[in-house]
């Protein structure tokens, strides 16, 4: 008889609090071209946004720690902002089968907003139900999770805007193959 107890699968997840947040928040908000709900589609056409350098400098310490989780060198392959006004939400979605995704909470009130809701990639063994997880987050937190995880931004029921910057991360080899395919597809 075995007394071994373990998990068959674990889902990697990292949560970082960005230091010196008030200064970094101002840097980010000064550089984001916030003029719509999101710039996702514009960046998908034209590549990485100009504000990647500011975001990169703000999250550098967290990304240095994260690269120990993800052995190959990592690259940010896409980035966008999303500003949710009252009534806005982003329904369940994922960011593909490869790599990791991240969410930086730029403007966020724990008393007025709900954090991202994550859906487990498997069902509860006892009930067969979909398992969900909502981390406790604060403004200035950065979440990093596998891109395949289904997640959603719940409805903003507040008059206060909720702003995030999100991005996708791949290993350098996968990112190069993805980028080469992207460039060749545009020809």
N, CA, C and O of each residue as an XYZ file, in Angstrom:
748
protein
N       0.849     -1.179      0.000
C       0.000      0.000      0.000
C       0.893      1.240      0.000
O       1.868      1.320      0.746
N       0.548      2.181     -0.831
C       1.339      3.409     -0.943
C       0.693      4.523     -0.142
O      -0.528      4.675     -0.134
N       1.519      5.291      0.525
C       1.036      6.472      1.241
C       1.449      7.747      0.525
O       1.311      8.846      1.061
N       1.961      7.590     -0.698
C       2.435      8.755     -1.453
C       1.248      9.641     -1.830
O       0.217      9.151     -2.292
N       1.403     10.924     -1.632
C       0.382     11.892     -2.034
C       1.073     13.021     -2.767
O       2.023     13.634     -2.280
N       0.565     13.267     -3.942
C       1.155     14.313     -4.757
C       0.117     14.753     -5.777
O      -0.998     14.232     -5.806
N       0.490     15.710     -6.610
C      -0.378     16.178     -7.674
C       0.124     15.625     -8.992
O       1.332     15.538     -9.210
N      -0.794     15.249     -9.875
C      -0.393     14.840    -11.213
C       0.071     16.052    -12.014
O       1.040     15.968    -12.768
N      -0.627     17.186    -11.849
C      -0.321     18.385    -12.616
C      -0.358     19.603    -11.696
O      -1.147     19.663    -10.753
N       0.498     20.557    -11.984
C       0.482     21.842    -11.304
C       0.523     22.934    -12.366
O       1.157     22.772    -13.408
N      -0.153     24.039    -12.098
C      -0.184     25.152    -13.031
C       0.700     26.260    -12.471
O       0.416     26.780    -11.392
N       1.771     26.635    -13.183
C       2.646     27.694    -12.670
C       1.940     29.046    -12.669
O       1.177     29.363    -13.582
N       2.203     29.826    -11.647
C       1.573     31.132    -11.478
C       2.514     31.982    -10.633
O       3.005     31.525     -9.601
N       2.767     33.203    -11.059
C       3.613     34.119    -10.293
C       2.864     35.424    -10.086
O       2.163     35.898    -10.980
N       3.016     36.000     -8.901
C       2.430     37.302     -8.602
C       3.527     38.163     -7.996
O       4.170     37.785     -7.017
N       3.723     39.323     -8.597
C       4.747     40.269     -8.155
C       4.085     41.598     -7.807
O       3.106     41.995     -8.438
N       4.617     42.270     -6.815
C       4.219     43.650     -6.517
C       5.357     44.543     -6.986
O       6.486     44.420     -6.509
N       5.063     45.442     -7.920
C       6.090     46.299     -8.494
C       6.485     47.353     -7.466
O       5.620     48.062     -6.952
N       7.779     47.468     -7.158
C       8.222     48.460     -6.170
C       8.086     49.895     -6.689
O       8.025     50.137     -7.894
N       8.043     50.822     -5.755
C       7.991     52.252     -6.082
C       6.811     52.531     -7.016
O       6.956     53.231     -8.018
N       5.643     51.978     -6.678
C       4.524     51.958     -7.597
C       4.031     53.338     -8.018
O       3.772     53.546     -9.204
N       3.891     54.281     -7.105
C       3.328     55.593     -7.485
C       4.161     56.271     -8.574
O       3.608     56.860     -9.502
N       5.480     56.189     -8.462
C       6.357     56.777     -9.484
C       6.216     56.010    -10.800
O       6.102     56.608    -11.870
N       6.225     54.675    -10.704
C       6.115     53.852    -11.913
C       4.744     53.981    -12.571
O       4.642     53.968    -13.797
N       3.701     54.105    -11.773
C       2.355     54.297    -12.325
C       2.301     55.577    -13.160
O       1.741     55.584    -14.257
N       2.877     56.645    -12.645
C       2.888     57.924    -13.381
C       3.627     57.766    -14.704
O       3.164     58.259    -15.733
N       4.781     57.080    -14.689
C       5.546     56.841    -15.919
C       4.684     56.110    -16.950
O       4.659     56.470    -18.127
N       3.984     55.082    -16.485
C       3.158     54.277    -17.394
C       2.012     55.106    -17.960
O       1.803     55.139    -19.173
N       1.269     55.776    -17.079
C       0.111     56.541    -17.546
C       0.519     57.684    -18.465
O      -0.236     58.051    -19.365
N       1.715     58.255    -18.247
C       2.200     59.328    -19.123
C       2.531     58.824    -20.524
O       2.532     59.607    -21.474
N       2.812     57.529    -20.669
C       3.225     56.995    -21.968
C       2.134     56.207    -22.690
O       2.211     56.036    -23.907
N       1.112     55.718    -21.963
C       0.052     54.949    -22.620
C      -0.788     55.864    -23.510
O      -1.187     56.945    -23.076
N      -1.060     55.452    -24.736
C      -1.883     56.256    -25.642
C      -3.373     55.953    -25.431
O      -4.068     55.548    -26.363
N      -3.848     56.151    -24.219
C      -5.210     55.741    -23.886
C      -6.216     56.649    -24.580
O      -6.461     57.779    -24.156
N      -6.790     56.125    -25.659
C      -7.821     56.869    -26.382
C      -8.979     55.970    -26.779
O      -9.874     56.389    -27.514
N      -8.963     54.730    -26.291
C     -10.036     53.787    -26.584
C     -10.021     52.694    -25.515
O      -9.238     52.754    -24.567
N     -10.876     51.713    -25.671
C     -10.944     50.591    -24.736
C      -9.629     49.807    -24.723
O      -9.163     49.388    -23.664
N      -9.027     49.609    -25.921
C      -7.784     48.854    -26.027
C      -7.043     49.239    -27.303
O      -7.639     49.758    -28.247
N      -5.739     48.981    -27.321
C      -4.957     49.140    -28.551
C      -4.501     47.774    -29.077
O      -3.576     47.697    -29.885
N      -5.143     46.711    -28.623
C      -4.769     45.348    -28.993
C      -4.722     45.158    -30.510
O      -3.728     44.664    -31.043
N      -5.789     45.547    -31.204
C      -5.862     45.299    -32.647
C      -4.861     46.147    -33.422
O      -4.310     45.693    -34.425
N      -4.626     47.355    -32.974
C      -3.626     48.210    -33.619
C      -2.238     47.595    -33.473
O      -1.468     47.562    -34.433
N      -1.918     47.110    -32.277
C      -0.606     46.514    -32.037
C      -0.461     45.188    -32.764
O       0.641     44.817    -33.167
N      -1.565     44.473    -32.934
C      -1.507     43.206    -33.663
C      -1.086     43.449    -35.111
O      -0.380     42.633    -35.702
N      -1.523     44.577    -35.679
C      -1.155     44.929    -37.057
C       0.272     45.456    -37.155
O       0.998     45.122    -38.091
N       0.673     46.282    -36.184
C       1.929     47.027    -36.292
C       3.053     46.535    -35.391
O       4.156     47.078    -35.459
N       2.827     45.549    -34.565
C       3.871     45.022    -33.691
C       3.826     45.633    -32.307
O       2.809     46.184    -31.888
N       4.928     45.529    -31.612
C       4.988     45.986    -30.221
C       4.823     47.499    -30.127
O       5.341     48.234    -30.968
N       4.102     47.966    -29.108
C       3.866     49.411    -28.963
C       5.109     50.142    -28.469
O       6.021     49.527    -27.916
N       5.139     51.442    -28.670
C       6.286     52.236    -28.229
C       6.437     52.237    -26.712
O       7.548     52.388    -26.206
N       5.344     52.072    -25.985
C       5.439     52.109    -24.525
C       6.057     50.842    -23.923
O       6.174     50.738    -22.702
N       6.453     49.878    -24.763
C       7.081     48.667    -24.239
C       8.348     48.984    -23.445
O       8.649     48.293    -22.472
N       9.092     50.012    -23.841
C      10.330     50.345    -23.127
C      10.049     50.802    -21.703
O      10.781     50.440    -20.781
N       8.994     51.595    -21.512
C       8.636     52.042    -20.160
C       8.149     50.855    -19.341
O       8.581     50.663    -18.204
N       7.255     50.062    -19.912
C       6.746     48.882    -19.195
C       7.913     47.952    -18.862
O       8.010     47.444    -17.745
N       8.794     47.734    -19.833
C       9.954     46.864    -19.613
C      10.814     47.317    -18.450
O      11.263     46.492    -17.654
N      11.049     48.621    -18.341
C      11.877     49.116    -17.234
C      11.156     48.947    -15.895
O      11.802     48.716    -14.873
N       9.832     49.060    -15.892
C       9.055     48.930    -14.659
C       9.001     47.474    -14.183
O       9.051     47.220    -12.980
N       8.901     46.522    -15.107
C       8.744     45.109    -14.738
C      10.053     44.325    -14.782
O      10.050     43.112    -14.569
N      11.163     44.993    -15.054
C      12.448     44.323    -15.259
C      12.815     43.370    -14.116
O      13.213     42.232    -14.367
N      12.688     43.814    -12.896
C      13.059     42.984    -11.742
C      12.186     41.724    -11.671
O      12.692     40.632    -11.413
N      10.894     41.875    -11.895
C       9.982     40.728    -11.877
C      10.325     39.755    -13.008
O      10.315     38.542    -12.803
N      10.626     40.277    -14.189
C      10.943     39.404    -15.316
C      12.263     38.663    -15.111
O      12.418     37.527    -15.558
N      13.212     39.312    -14.433
C      14.464     38.608    -14.116
C      14.193     37.426    -13.197
O      14.792     36.362    -13.352
N      13.286     37.612    -12.236
C      12.909     36.507    -11.363
C      12.139     35.443    -12.147
O      12.383     34.249    -11.977
N      11.215     35.871    -12.999
C      10.389     34.934    -13.748
C      11.210     34.060    -14.681
O      10.868     32.894    -14.878
N      12.271     34.579    -15.255
C      13.041     33.786    -16.225
C      13.629     32.530    -15.580
O      13.979     31.584    -16.286
N      13.742     32.507    -14.241
C      14.177     31.285    -13.565
C      13.083     30.215    -13.600
O      13.373     29.026    -13.464
N      11.827     30.634    -13.781
C      10.700     29.708    -13.876
C      10.631     29.099    -15.268
O      10.203     27.958    -15.438
N      11.051     29.859    -16.247
C      10.903     29.494    -17.648
C      12.306     29.406    -18.234
O      12.846     30.413    -18.693
N      12.913     28.198    -18.225
C      14.349     28.064    -18.503
C      14.904     28.726    -19.761
O      15.961     29.352    -19.682
N      14.234     28.619    -20.945
C      14.873     29.299    -22.075
C      14.760     30.816    -21.909
O      13.893     31.298    -21.180
N      15.624     31.559    -22.579
C      15.499     33.009    -22.544
C      14.101     33.408    -22.988
O      13.503     32.741    -23.832
N      13.580     34.484    -22.428
C      12.210     34.878    -22.744
C      12.163     36.192    -23.508
O      13.044     37.043    -23.388
N      11.083     36.329    -24.313
C      10.850     37.548    -25.077
C       9.377     37.919    -24.971
O       8.513     37.042    -24.973
N       9.089     39.202    -24.878
C       7.718     39.674    -24.960
C       7.364     39.736    -26.445
O       8.045     40.405    -27.222
N       6.304     39.041    -26.837
C       5.935     38.961    -28.250
C       4.767     39.871    -28.621
O       4.573     40.184    -29.795
N       3.995     40.293    -27.632
C       2.892     41.221    -27.892
C       2.536     41.931    -26.595
O       2.755     41.406    -25.504
N       1.978     43.149    -26.731
C       1.626     43.943    -25.561
C       0.490     44.882    -25.935
O       0.418     45.353    -27.071
N      -0.395     45.155    -24.986
C      -1.518     46.068    -25.207
C      -2.045     46.554    -23.858
O      -1.756     45.971    -22.813
N      -2.819     47.628    -23.906
C      -3.504     48.085    -22.693
C      -4.992     47.822    -22.872
O      -5.479     47.612    -23.983
N      -5.694     47.837    -21.757
C      -7.147     47.750    -21.778
C      -7.678     48.635    -20.654
O      -7.309     48.461    -19.492
N      -8.538     49.579    -21.001
C      -9.152     50.453    -19.995
C     -10.647     50.171    -19.972
O     -11.358     50.423    -20.945
N     -11.111     49.642    -18.840
C     -12.517     49.286    -18.673
C     -13.252     50.371    -17.920
O     -12.911     50.700    -16.784
N     -14.261     50.922    -18.564
C     -15.156     51.874    -17.919
C     -16.327     51.094    -17.319
O     -16.413     49.877    -17.489
N     -17.210     51.774    -16.634
C     -18.370     51.111    -16.026
C     -19.129     50.330    -17.094
O     -19.451     50.859    -18.158
N     -19.410     49.058    -16.791
C     -20.136     48.187    -17.705
C     -19.258     47.366    -18.624
O     -19.737     46.405    -19.226
N     -17.967     47.719    -18.755
C     -17.053     46.966    -19.621
C     -16.580     45.694    -18.927
O     -16.472     45.634    -17.702
N     -16.308     44.696    -19.728
C     -15.714     43.453    -19.237
C     -15.012     42.786    -20.411
O     -15.196     43.183    -21.562
N     -14.214     41.780    -20.115
C     -13.554     40.998    -21.164
C     -13.880     39.547    -20.862
O     -13.380     38.982    -19.889
N     -14.721     38.943    -21.697
C     -15.210     37.588    -21.469
C     -14.107     36.545    -21.465
O     -12.959     36.855    -21.785
N     -14.445     35.302    -21.103
C     -13.453     34.223    -21.023
C     -12.697     34.036    -22.341
O     -13.296     33.976    -23.415
N     -11.386     33.946    -22.234
C     -10.516     33.777    -23.391
C      -9.168     33.243    -22.922
O      -8.893     33.222    -21.722
N      -8.338     32.816    -23.848
C      -6.948     32.484    -23.525
C      -6.065     33.133    -24.576
O      -6.563     33.754    -25.515
N      -4.753     32.992    -24.420
C      -3.812     33.650    -25.330
C      -3.010     32.642    -26.139
O      -1.901     32.942    -26.580
N      -3.558     31.457    -26.335
C      -2.883     30.457    -27.157
C      -2.271     29.336    -26.339
O      -2.289     29.364    -25.109
N      -1.731     28.353    -27.036
C      -1.250     27.128    -26.396
C       0.191     27.195    -25.917
O       0.634     26.292    -25.208
N       0.932     28.227    -26.276
C       2.362     28.269    -25.986
C       2.738     29.519    -25.213
O       2.211     30.600    -25.476
N       3.637     29.376    -24.270
C       4.179     30.527    -23.568
C       3.380     30.936    -22.341
O       2.558     30.182    -21.820
N       3.650     32.148    -21.903
C       3.012     32.714    -20.716
C       2.393     34.055    -21.081
O       2.767     34.680    -22.074
N       1.448     34.480    -20.269
C       0.818     35.789    -20.408
C       0.941     36.518    -19.083
O       1.191     35.905    -18.045
N       0.764     37.838    -19.127
C       0.900     38.632    -17.910
C      -0.113     39.764    -17.904
O      -0.541     40.249    -18.951
N      -0.482     40.171    -16.700
C      -1.394     41.295    -16.500
C      -0.776     42.204    -15.449
O      -0.461     41.758    -14.345
N      -0.602     43.478    -15.789
C      -0.123     44.498    -14.855
C      -1.304     45.412    -14.533
O      -1.861     46.051    -15.426
N      -1.679     45.471    -13.272
C      -2.811     46.290    -12.828
C      -2.329     47.723    -12.622
O      -1.720     48.042    -11.601
N      -2.608     48.581    -13.600
C      -2.116     49.957    -13.588
C      -3.041     50.872    -12.799
O      -2.579     51.609    -11.928
N      -4.323     50.841    -13.083
C      -5.325     51.582    -12.309
C      -6.327     50.545    -11.807
O      -7.074     49.961    -12.592
N      -6.336     50.324    -10.498
C      -7.137     49.247     -9.941
C      -7.459     49.563     -8.489
O      -6.575     49.926     -7.714
N      -8.722     49.423     -8.124
C      -9.154     49.630     -6.745
C      -9.730     48.328     -6.216
O     -10.748     47.853     -6.720
N      -9.103     47.752     -5.219
C      -9.572     46.498     -4.645
C     -10.975     46.591     -4.067
O     -11.683     45.587     -3.990
N     -11.379     47.781     -3.662
C     -12.729     47.934     -3.103
C     -13.773     48.200     -4.195
O     -14.970     48.060     -3.945
N     -13.336     48.580     -5.395
C     -14.270     48.915     -6.472
C     -14.232     47.957     -7.656
O     -15.184     47.913     -8.435
N     -13.164     47.195     -7.808
C     -12.994     46.313     -8.960
C     -12.800     44.871     -8.508
O     -12.402     44.596     -7.376
N     -13.096     43.960     -9.435
C     -12.787     42.547     -9.223
C     -11.526     42.211    -10.004
O     -11.324     42.727    -11.103
N     -10.676     41.356     -9.452
C      -9.488     40.940    -10.209
C      -9.860     39.932    -11.294
O     -10.991     39.452    -11.357
N      -8.901     39.630    -12.129
C      -9.055     38.632    -13.173
C      -9.531     37.315    -12.559
O      -9.082     36.916    -11.485
N     -10.443     36.656    -13.259
C     -10.946     35.356    -12.818
C     -10.318     34.300    -13.727
O     -10.460     34.361    -14.948
N      -9.626     33.334    -13.127
C      -8.979     32.252    -13.864
C      -9.818     30.986    -13.759
O     -10.361     30.675    -12.699
N      -9.921     30.249    -14.880
C     -10.651     28.990    -14.921
C      -9.635     27.859    -15.015
O      -8.741     27.893    -15.860
N      -9.771     26.860    -14.153
C      -8.845     25.723    -14.157
C      -8.922     24.984    -15.491
O      -9.990     24.912    -16.100
N      -7.788     24.432    -15.949
C      -7.797     23.697    -17.220
C      -8.348     22.271    -17.064
O      -8.293     21.477    -18.003
N      -8.874     21.953    -15.888
C      -9.494     20.650    -15.645
C     -10.604     20.851    -14.619
O     -10.662     21.883    -13.951
N     -11.482     19.861    -14.500
C     -12.639     19.966    -13.617
C     -12.311     19.484    -12.202
O     -11.346     18.748    -11.998
N     -13.113     19.900    -11.241
C     -12.981     19.441     -9.863
C     -13.260     17.937     -9.836
O     -14.309     17.498    -10.309
N     -12.339     17.144     -9.291
C     -12.467     15.678     -9.305
C     -13.670     15.202     -8.491
O     -14.264     14.176     -8.822
N     -14.039     15.924     -7.438
C     -15.142     15.484     -6.583
C     -16.508     15.867     -7.147
O     -17.470     15.114     -6.988
N     -16.610     17.018     -7.799
C     -17.923     17.518     -8.229
C     -18.096     17.586     -9.744
O     -19.224     17.656    -10.232
N     -17.008     17.566    -10.486
C     -17.075     17.710    -11.931
C     -17.299     19.145    -12.381
O     -17.513     19.402    -13.566
N     -17.251     20.081    -11.437
C     -17.500     21.487    -11.751
C     -16.234     22.206    -12.206
O     -15.115     21.801    -11.894
N     -16.450     23.289    -12.956
C     -15.364     24.169    -13.379
C     -14.819     24.881    -12.141
O     -15.581     25.492    -11.391
N     -13.533     24.807    -11.929
C     -12.919     25.497    -10.788
C     -12.426     26.865    -11.243
O     -11.875     27.009    -12.335
N     -12.631     27.867    -10.390
C     -12.209     29.241    -10.694
C     -11.325     29.740     -9.573
O     -11.414     29.284     -8.433
N     -10.463     30.695     -9.923
C      -9.564     31.295     -8.937
C      -9.444     32.785     -9.223
O      -9.198     33.193    -10.358
N      -9.620     33.591     -8.184
C      -9.405     35.028     -8.293
C      -8.385     35.420     -7.220
O      -8.693     35.383     -6.029
N      -7.177     35.791     -7.636
C      -6.169     36.177     -6.649
C      -6.523     37.515     -6.008
O      -7.260     38.318     -6.580
N      -6.000     37.735     -4.846
C      -6.121     39.051     -4.219
C      -5.026     39.910     -4.842
O      -3.841     39.607     -4.705
N      -5.422     40.979     -5.523
C      -4.437     41.840     -6.183
C      -4.600     43.276     -5.723
O      -5.658     43.689     -5.249
N      -3.527     44.014     -5.877
C      -3.518     45.453     -5.606
C      -2.983     46.154     -6.845
O      -2.337     45.544     -7.697
N      -3.263     47.430     -6.924
C      -2.704     48.229     -8.000
C      -1.185     48.074     -7.950
O      -0.584     48.138     -6.878
N      -0.573     47.871     -9.109
C       0.870     47.681     -9.177
C       1.289     46.223     -9.143
O       2.482     45.927     -9.202
N       0.326     45.299     -9.049
C       0.659     43.879     -9.085
C       0.764     43.399    -10.530
O       0.080     43.893    -11.426
N       1.641     42.423    -10.723
C       1.863     41.788    -12.016
C       1.605     40.295    -11.840
O       2.220     39.655    -10.988
N       0.700     39.739    -12.640
C       0.418     38.304    -12.628
C       0.999     37.687    -13.888
O       0.867     38.251    -14.975
N       1.644     36.530    -13.751
C       2.200     35.802    -14.890
C       1.676     34.367    -14.810
O       1.771     33.721    -13.767
N       1.121     33.877    -15.924
C       0.444     32.581    -15.933
C       0.551     31.975    -17.334
O       0.811     32.697    -18.296
N       0.353     30.649    -17.463
C       0.423     30.030    -18.784
C      -0.638     30.618    -19.718
O      -1.782     30.832    -19.318
N      -0.245     30.871    -20.951
C      -1.131     31.501    -21.935
C      -2.393     30.697    -22.217
O      -3.406     31.263    -22.628
N      -2.346     29.384    -22.001
C      -3.505     28.545    -22.309
C      -4.605     28.621    -21.244
O      -5.696     28.093    -21.461
N      -4.351     29.249    -20.125
C      -5.347     29.305    -19.053
C      -6.491     30.241    -19.448
O      -6.271     31.406    -19.779
N      -7.699     29.716    -19.408
C      -8.897     30.513    -19.667
C      -9.054     31.517    -18.526
O      -8.981     31.154    -17.352
N      -9.270     32.779    -18.885
C      -9.417     33.821    -17.873
C     -10.338     34.914    -18.401
O     -10.623     34.979    -19.597
N     -10.798     35.769    -17.498
C     -11.710     36.842    -17.882
C     -11.562     38.020    -16.932
O     -11.166     37.863    -15.777
N     -11.889     39.199    -17.440
C     -11.964     40.400    -16.609
C     -13.437     40.629    -16.306
O     -14.203     40.975    -17.205
N     -13.850     40.440    -15.050
C     -15.262     40.623    -14.707
C     -15.740     42.042    -15.011
O     -14.941     42.965    -15.166
N     -17.046     42.190    -15.091
C     -17.645     43.485    -15.407
C     -17.195     44.548    -14.401
O     -17.137     44.298    -13.197
N     -16.882     45.727    -14.916
C     -16.541     46.860    -14.050
C     -17.857     47.514    -13.627
O     -18.512     48.177    -14.431
N     -18.234     47.327    -12.383
C     -19.472     47.902    -11.854
C     -19.248     49.259    -11.214
O     -20.162     49.815    -10.606
N     -18.058     49.791    -11.342
C     -17.684     51.047    -10.695
C     -17.628     52.194    -11.699
O     -17.470     51.974    -12.900
N     -17.757     53.408    -11.200
C     -17.550     54.591    -12.038
C     -16.057     54.874    -12.225
O     -15.681     55.753    -13.001
N     -15.218     54.135    -11.520
C     -13.760     54.301    -11.590
C     -13.207     53.377    -12.680
O     -13.503     52.182    -12.688
N     -12.410     53.924    -13.593
C     -11.814     53.119    -14.665
C     -10.838     52.092    -14.093
O     -10.166     52.338    -13.092
N     -10.779     50.943    -14.752
C      -9.811     49.889    -14.425
C      -8.897     49.762    -15.634
O      -9.364     49.471    -16.735
N      -7.589     49.980    -15.442
C      -6.626     49.938    -16.545
C      -5.581     48.874    -16.282
O      -4.992     48.806    -15.203
N      -5.364     48.045    -17.289
C      -4.304     47.034    -17.203
C      -3.429     47.132    -18.445
O      -3.848     47.646    -19.482
N      -2.208     46.630    -18.317
C      -1.358     46.374    -19.478
C      -1.126     44.872    -19.461
O      -0.766     44.302    -18.431
N      -1.333     44.241    -20.596
C      -1.156     42.803    -20.689
C      -0.135     42.499    -21.784
O       0.044     43.278    -22.719
N       0.523     41.362    -21.650
C       1.502     40.974    -22.665
C       1.696     39.473    -22.669
O       1.369     38.783    -21.703
N       2.233     38.981    -23.766
C       2.539     37.564    -23.932
C       4.048     37.379    -23.969
O       4.786     38.223    -24.475
N       4.483     36.256    -23.424
C       5.905     35.930    -23.294
C       6.133     34.545    -23.902
O       5.370     33.615    -23.644
N       7.171     34.416    -24.698
C       7.568     33.108    -25.236
C       9.059     32.923    -25.011
O       9.800     33.885    -24.808
N       9.479     31.676    -25.051
C      10.905     31.399    -25.069
C      11.497     31.972    -26.339
O      10.796     32.082    -27.345
N      12.768     32.341    -26.322
C      13.380     32.998    -27.481
C      13.242     32.176    -28.761
O      12.968     32.737    -29.822
N      13.428     30.841    -28.680
C      13.316     29.999    -29.875
C      11.890     30.004    -30.413
O      11.678     30.156    -31.616
N      10.907     29.838    -29.520
C       9.502     29.840    -29.943
C       9.122     31.220    -30.482
O       8.400     31.323    -31.474
N       9.603     32.270    -29.835
C       9.279     33.629    -30.272
C       9.861     33.896    -31.658
O       9.212     34.526    -32.493
N      11.089     33.418    -31.907
C      11.701     33.619    -33.220
C      10.886     32.897    -34.295
O      10.622     33.456    -35.360
N      10.492     31.662    -34.014
C       9.681     30.907    -34.983
C       8.342     31.602    -35.206
O       7.869     31.692    -36.339
N       7.730     32.095    -34.127
C       6.444     32.799    -34.234
C       6.611     34.069    -35.059
O       5.805     34.358    -35.943
N       7.663     34.823    -34.759
C       7.899     36.089    -35.478
C       8.190     35.827    -36.953
O       7.680     36.540    -37.817
N       9.007     34.811    -37.255
C       9.307     34.482    -38.651
C       8.025     34.097    -39.394
O       7.836     34.492    -40.545
N       7.158     33.342    -38.753
C       5.879     32.982    -39.356
C       4.995     34.197    -39.561
O       4.309     34.301    -40.577
N       5.005     35.120    -38.602
C       4.206     36.355    -38.678
C       4.693     37.225    -39.839
O       3.887     37.732    -40.618
N       6.011     37.396    -39.952
C       6.583     38.220    -41.018
C       6.299     37.579    -42.378
O       5.900     38.271    -43.314
N       6.501     36.264    -42.495
C       6.258     35.579    -43.763
C       4.783     35.615    -44.167
O       4.465     35.682    -45.355
N       3.890     35.570    -43.186
C       2.450     35.615    -43.471
C       2.046     36.970    -44.014
O       1.068     37.063    -44.756
N       2.777     38.033    -43.664
C       2.440     39.395    -44.117
C       2.947     39.642    -45.539
O       2.529     40.607    -46.179
N       3.844     38.781    -46.046
C       4.414     38.999    -47.387
C       3.431     38.624    -48.466
O       3.741     38.743    -49.652
